[in-house]
Amino acid sequence: MSSNKTLDEICYPFIHDKGFLCDFEVVSDELCSHVGLVLAYLDKEHSDIITDLDRLQPLCWHVNGSVRGRLAVGPDDLAWLNHRYNHYKAIIDGKREGFVLPRGPVPVPQLHLARSAAKKVIRAMVRLKEDGVEVPDILDRFCNLMCNFFFVLAGVVNKRTGVKEIPFVSMSYGR
């Protein structure tokens, strides 16, 4: 990077770093943005989801900074997310086994994009660990739970709006 560039020409201070730490930070930033997109589409009918995503969104950025900086996601955050996850599973009677096609009214597709973004964050953490970077175990647990949380929220929105989910049965594995 040229030293004569202005700060206006640098989108992120670590963007040119080698290794996977910046990649992890970029995908966790993407995850935070997906949560904001979901929030933009939710109406008052889903006030409980709005409240929960409002709390979860900053935690995405806390995940982001918790590897390069100080750990900012703790056991209370994990317990809260687990509690809310179980709350929403009960709404859909725990019926979220296997895959469903990512369809439904807005913001269901956006919730599935957030779910996929959470997987990217998890994979980036795997790469960091392979490179010898210390990644606190709680971040892996939190992000895996967050991925499942988005999946369940998609089912809750579909149920509330009367959309029947379409199971996906892979022809690639077993029959």
Sequence and secondary structure as in RCSB ss.txt:
>XXXX:A:sequence
MSSNKTLDEICYPFIHDKGFLCDFEVVSDELCSHVGLVLAYLDKEHSDIITDLDRLQPLCWHVNGSVRGRLAVGP
DDLAWLNHRYNHYKAIIDGKREGFVLPRGPVPVPQLHLARSAAKKVIRAMVRLKEDGVEVPDILDRFCNLMCNFF
FVLAGVVNKRTGVKEIPFVSMSYGR
>XXXX:A:secstr
  TT  GGG SSTTTT SSSHHHHHHHHHHHHHHHHHHHHH  GGGHHHHHHHHHHHHHHHHHHHHHHS     H
HHHHHHHHHHHHHHHHTTT   SEE S SSTTHHHHHHHHHHHHHHHHHHHHHHHTT    HHHHHHHHHHHHHH
HHHHHHHHHHTT    EE  SSS  
